[in-house]
């Protein structure tokens, strides 16, 4: 399981909370009748697979039977994130050709793979076909999607960048809503406007735009961290450039604080037992006096 699956690896982090908020917003925008959605972007590298994967996890965590389908049949990478097999996958089902090049009439259920996350399943992209767009408008695509709707509560398509190919626009007609992922200070307004127009022109519905890779304020991140009362190591934080790096520093600092607290409690308990056994402070050993001195010093310094 890849570390980018933050909603699974660290469900109490602020980043995971953002994904839960995104999930809730998408549901309310669709009057809670959401069953299928497309996640796309304008250009490569904006983080659509990161968004779609973690969004799928948050749906699964609510108890909904969720499947994420890698519809990027040119450069699919969902299989890598969830640690499942790359082939066979969606292209093999749609083309009727298995991973060995033989004709196959296997139903779409034969391409569903389980993940280690409860309620979450994956259909990989499969072998790279010569005609992905044509496969997506086939009757097999419609039949497969209709059948999946009887098995799953939420179906999420991770699709290619919309400025490069038409795959996302094709699928947007078949689902309840489409989410466009953009990158902070990189995605151009005219590119986003074109993608939006292309999807709406074919009858697709835009659920919203996700702005990814926004710089994180260390102060706000520290204040938002669940149940954390630790003081961050400012020098380490200043060197951290990614959210997951900051999370690791926060987590390490929290664990250090917990270890110190346990050591303090143990020292207090040991000192109390020795004091009771010895009859008073004057009977304590030098080691006991040193322990009590450390406790007083710890309390004095906070």
SVG drawing of the C-alpha trace seen along z (x, -y; Angstrom):
<svg xmlns="http://www.w3.org/2000/svg" viewBox="-31 -32 54 49">
<polyline fill="none" stroke="black" stroke-width="0.4" points="0.0,0.0 1.5,-3.3 2.2,-6.1 0.1,-8.5 -3.0,-6.8 -3.1,-9.2 -6.8,-8.7 -6.0,-5.0 -2.5,-5.4 -3.2,-8.3 -7.0,-8.8 -6.7,-11.4 -4.4,-13.8 -5.7,-17.2 -5.2,-16.0 -7.6,-13.0 -10.1,-15.4 -9.9,-17.5 -10.8,-14.4 -13.8,-13.6 -15.0,-17.2 -14.6,-16.8 -16.6,-13.5 -19.4,-15.3 -19.5,-18.2 -19.8,-16.0 -22.7,-14.1 -24.6,-17.2 -24.1,-18.8 -25.8,-15.7 -28.6,-15.6 -27.0,-12.5 -28.0,-10.4 -24.5,-10.1 -23.6,-6.7 -20.9,-7.4 -18.4,-10.0 -15.4,-10.8 -12.2,-12.4 -10.1,-14.1 -7.6,-17.0 -6.5,-19.4 -3.0,-18.1 -0.7,-15.4 0.8,-15.8 -2.0,-17.7 -2.8,-14.9 -6.0,-13.4 -5.0,-9.8 -4.0,-11.0 -7.4,-12.7 -9.5,-9.8 -7.7,-7.2 -8.1,-8.9 -11.6,-10.0 -12.5,-6.3 -11.0,-5.4 -13.1,-7.9 -16.3,-6.6 -15.3,-3.0 -14.7,-4.1 -18.3,-5.1 -19.4,-1.5 -20.3,-2.1 -19.2,0.6 -16.8,-1.4 -15.0,-0.5 -12.4,-2.7 -11.9,-2.0 -8.7,-3.0 -10.0,-4.4 -6.6,-5.8 -5.9,-2.9 -2.8,-4.6 -0.9,-5.3 -2.9,-3.8 -1.3,-3.7 -4.1,-3.0 -3.0,0.7 0.4,-0.5 -1.2,-2.6 -3.4,0.2 -0.9,3.0 -3.1,5.0 -2.4,6.6 -2.1,4.3 -3.6,6.8 -6.1,8.0 -8.3,4.8 -10.8,2.5 -9.3,2.6 -9.3,6.4 -13.0,6.4 -14.0,3.8 -12.0,5.3 -12.9,8.9 -9.2,9.8 -7.4,11.2 -3.9,10.4 -2.5,13.2 -4.1,11.8 -6.8,14.5 -10.5,13.8 -12.4,13.6 -16.1,13.2 -15.4,12.8 -17.9,10.6 -16.8,7.4 -17.0,9.1 -14.0,11.2 -11.8,8.1 -12.7,6.8 -9.8,7.1 -10.0,6.7 -7.8,4.3 -6.6,4.5 -9.1,1.8 -12.6,2.9 -15.4,2.2 -12.9,1.0 -12.3,2.7 -10.3,1.9 -10.5,2.6 -7.1,1.9 -6.5,0.3 -5.3,3.5 -3.2,3.8 -2.7,0.6 -5.1,0.7 -4.8,-1.1 -8.2,-2.7 -9.2,-3.6 -11.8,-6.2 -13.6,-3.8 -13.8,-1.2 -15.4,-3.6 -18.4,-4.2 -19.0,-0.5 -22.1,1.4 -19.8,3.4 -19.0,0.2 -22.7,-0.6 -23.5,3.0 -20.6,3.3 -21.4,0.0 -25.1,0.9 -24.1,4.2 -21.6,2.5 -24.3,0.2 -26.2,3.2 -23.1,4.3 -21.6,1.1 -22.8,-2.0 -20.1,-4.3 -18.2,-3.9 -15.2,-6.2 -13.5,-6.5 -9.9,-7.8 -9.6,-9.2 -6.8,-10.7 -6.2,-14.5 -9.0,-16.1 -6.9,-18.4 -5.0,-15.5 -7.8,-13.0 -11.6,-12.7 -11.9,-9.8 -13.0,-11.8 -15.7,-13.7 -17.0,-10.4 -17.4,-8.9 -18.8,-12.1 -22.0,-11.5 -22.4,-8.1 -21.9,-9.2 -23.7,-11.4 -21.0,-14.1 -17.4,-15.0 -14.6,-16.5 -11.8,-18.4 -8.5,-18.4 -6.2,-21.5 -2.8,-22.4 -2.2,-25.5 -0.4,-28.3 0.0,-26.0 -3.3,-25.2 -4.3,-27.9 -7.7,-29.4 -8.3,-29.0 -7.4,-25.3 -9.8,-24.8 -12.5,-26.7 -12.0,-24.5 -12.2,-21.3 -15.4,-22.5 -16.9,-23.4 -16.0,-20.1 -17.6,-18.1 -20.8,-20.2 -21.0,-20.1 -21.5,-16.3 -24.0,-16.5 -21.7,-15.9 -22.3,-17.5 -19.5,-19.4 -19.6,-18.7 -16.7,-21.0 -13.1,-21.8 -10.4,-20.6 -7.3,-22.8 -4.4,-20.5 -0.9,-21.1 -1.7,-24.3 1.3,-25.3 0.6,-24.4 1.1,-26.9 3.1,-25.0 1.5,-27.0 -2.0,-26.2 -1.1,-22.6 0.2,-22.2 -2.9,-23.8 -5.2,-21.5 -3.5,-18.3 -5.8,-16.0 -5.2,-15.9 -1.6,-17.2 -0.2,-19.2 3.4,-18.9 5.7,-21.7 7.1,-21.2 10.8,-21.2 10.9,-24.4 14.1,-23.7 12.9,-20.4 9.5,-21.9 11.2,-24.6 13.0,-22.0 9.9,-20.0 8.3,-20.8 5.6,-18.1 2.5,-17.5 3.6,-13.9 7.0,-15.1 5.3,-17.5 3.0,-14.7 6.0,-12.5 7.6,-15.2 4.4,-15.9 3.8,-12.2 7.4,-11.7 7.1,-14.7 3.8,-13.4 5.3,-9.9 8.3,-11.5 6.0,-13.5 4.0,-10.4 7.1,-8.5 8.2,-11.3 4.8,-11.3 4.9,-7.5 8.5,-7.8 7.3,-10.6 4.3,-8.5 6.6,-5.5 9.1,-7.6 6.4,-9.0 5.0,-5.6 8.4,-4.2 9.2,-7.1 5.9,-6.7 6.4,-3.0 10.0,-3.6 8.8,-6.4 6.1,-4.3 8.5,-1.4 11.2,-3.6 8.9,-5.6 9.7,-9.1 11.9,-11.3 14.9,-11.0 15.0,-7.3 15.1,-7.5 18.0,-6.2 20.1,-8.7 18.4,-7.2 15.0,-7.9 15.9,-11.5 17.3,-11.9 14.0,-10.7 11.9,-13.1 14.3,-15.9 13.8,-15.1 10.0,-15.1 10.1,-18.5 12.3,-19.9 10.0,-18.5 6.9,-20.0 8.7,-23.3 9.7,-23.5 6.3,-22.3"/>
</svg>
